[in-house]
Amino acid sequence: AAMSRKGVKLLVDSLTRSSRHFNKSEVECLVRLFDTLVAKASSHFAGTGFDRTVFRDTLHSAFGMTDDVVLDRVFSTFDKDNNGCITVVEWVEGLGVLLRGTLEEKMKYCFDIYDLNGDGYISREEMFQMLKHSLLIQPADEEPDEGVKDLVEIALKKMDYDHDGKLSFADFEKAVRDENLLLEAFGPCLPDIK
């Protein structure tokens, strides 16, 4: 169900107005890419969007993002209405933060990725899960889990300002403002530089 020329133009105009990150020609490119992905998806969303698999392949090939756990979380942050389908609006808005987001937006985005159960905190267990997946464990490491646990404790010591054993967004934000490199402390969830 491809859109008419006029439909596309109206969509691009509307997305350009609502986007804080992209100009009109960039939005046009993103909408074209979206259409290509929808065509590739051959999913039951019939023209309205594409599913997790296509999303994962795209982020993998475009941005070098390879971690399945992270990609699943990125999908969830894009899929605002949580229906398993990325619509064109979700696509443009999500990429806006991913590619052009302010530090503020990126902090919120990374925090949401790491907060696996969505309770507003990154717990020890969530840090452990994320780090376990994103670290390259050497076969020679006797107790890889122990190394990950040590890292979790180091992260808490550095970032848990109110000492409640978990990271609130306030903790995370303060830590990242002090040291920007901590933005992706628990796994790579932003595109690589190129």
N, C-alpha and C positions, 0 to 999 in steps of 0.2 A: 504494500500500500504506500507507494512513493507519494510524496506531497507535490502539489502543483507548484509551479514557479512562484506564483503569488503567495502561496502558503509558506514557502521557504523564506521568501523575502520578509513577510510579516514576523515569522519566527525569529529570524536573524535580528531584525530591528528590536524586537521585544527583549531578546537575550542580551543584545548590546547595551540596551538601556539599563537592564538590571545587573549587568556584570560590572564589578568594580575592577576587574583584572584584565579584560581583553577588549581590544578595539574591534571595529566592525569586520575588517578583513580576517582577523584572527577567529572571530566567532564563525564566519563563513567557512573557514577551513575546518574548524572543530565540528560543525554541523555536517559537512561533507564526510569527514572521517566517521562520524556517528552513523550516517546512512550506510556507509560501506560495511561497518561492523554489524549493523542490524541485518543487512543482506546476508552477511556471512553467518549470522547466528542461527538462521533457520529454526528459531525457537517458537514456542507457542505464544510469544508476545506479539506476534503478527504486526511488525512495523512500528510498534510503540517503543521498543527498546531491545536491549540484549542482556544475556544472562551472565552468571558468574564465570563460566568457562571462557567465553569470548573476552570478558573483562580481564581475567587473569592473563590470558595469552597476550592481550594488547599491552598491559602494563609491563609484562615480562619483556616483550620485544622492544617497546618504545623506551622504557626507562631502566631496563636492567634490574627490575625488581623480581627476585626469584623465590623468596621465602613464602611458602604456601600459607602458613599461619598468618603472616603479615598481610598477604594479598587478600585473604578472607576478611580480615578486619578492615582493610581499605575498602573492599566492596561494601561492607556494612556501613561505613561512614558516608560513602557516596549514595547508597540506597536509602535515602531519607525516609521514604514511606514504608520501607521494610517489606516490599512485595517480591523481592527476588529478581527485579528487573531494573536496569539503569535506563532512565528516560533521558531525553536530550537536555532537559533543564538540569537534572542531577549530574549529567556528564559535564556540562559547561561549568556549573558551580563547583563541582568537585575538583576539576582540573585547575580552576582558578586558584583554589587554595594550594593545591599540590605544586603548581608551577610558579605562581606569582604571589602567594599568600604573604601577608605581613607576619612578623615574628609572632604577634598575638594569635593570628589565625592558625599558624603552624603549631604553636604550643597546644592550642585546643584540639587540633587534629591529631597530633601525636599522642596526647593524653588519652583521647577517645580510643585510639588504636590499642594502647596498652591496658586500658581498663576493660579487661575481657568480659566481665559480667555486667558492666554498665552501672555499677553502684556508686560511681563518683570517686573511687579510690583505686590506686594501683597497690595491690596487696603484695606481700612477700611471694605468695604462690603465683600471682600473675607475672611478677618480675622473673621468677624462676622459669615459668613456662616460656616466656618470650626469649629470655637469654639462652635457654637450653636449645631453642630452635635456631637462634641466629649465630651462635658461636660455632666455629669449626673445631670440633673435638678431635684431638690427635688419638689415633688408635692406641698409642702407648700410655695414654692417661689412665691410671689405675681406677680412680674414682671420679669420672667426669662430673657427676652430680655435685660432689663436694666442692669442686672448683667453681661451679655455677652458684652454689650456696654462698661461698665466700664473696663472690661478686655482688650478690644481692645485699649482703651485710654492708659491704663497702658503699654501695649505692644509697642504702638507707642512712648510713652514717653521714653521707655528704648531703643528702637531699631532704631527709625527714626532719624539717625544722621544728615541728611541734612534738616530736618524739612519741608518736602514737603507734609506731611500728608499721605504718603504711603511708603512702603519698596521696595527699589531697591535691586538687588542682593548684591551690595556693602554694603548697610545698614545691610542686613541680615548676610552677611559674617562677618562683623566687630563685630556684636552683639554675634554671635555664637563663634567666636574666643575668645572674652572676657569671655563668659560664655557658655560652651558646652551644658548645659542643655536646652538652648534656641533652639537647633537644631529642636526639635519637639514641638515648642511653640504653634502651631495651630492645633495640633492633632497628634495622634500616627500613623506614617506612616513607621516605621521601625519594624522589628520583635522583639518580646520580647526576653529578654536575653537568655533564655534557647533554 
